[in-house]
């Protein structure tokens, strides 16, 4: 369920034409990492977090998009903590 919500938020950023193309491409890459069923969930989450963290430091990113990305990173960190508790 959580990944569906995160995917929806990532899609909103990807589809926002006011966001620079390179940032949208990186968001799409982060989504691909998150949904890669071949990898362990912890690896998928950490890969997505790493990419999104890098994007959030881009000087060309609109402020509202940076806030959206920080929100998504927070959600991913909560998912990661829940996964650690299960293991």
Secondary structure by P-SEA (a helix, b strand, c coil): caaaaaaaaaaaaaacccccaaaaaaaaaaaaaaacccccaaaaaaaaaaaaaaaaacccccaaaaaaaaaaaaaaaaaaaaaaaac
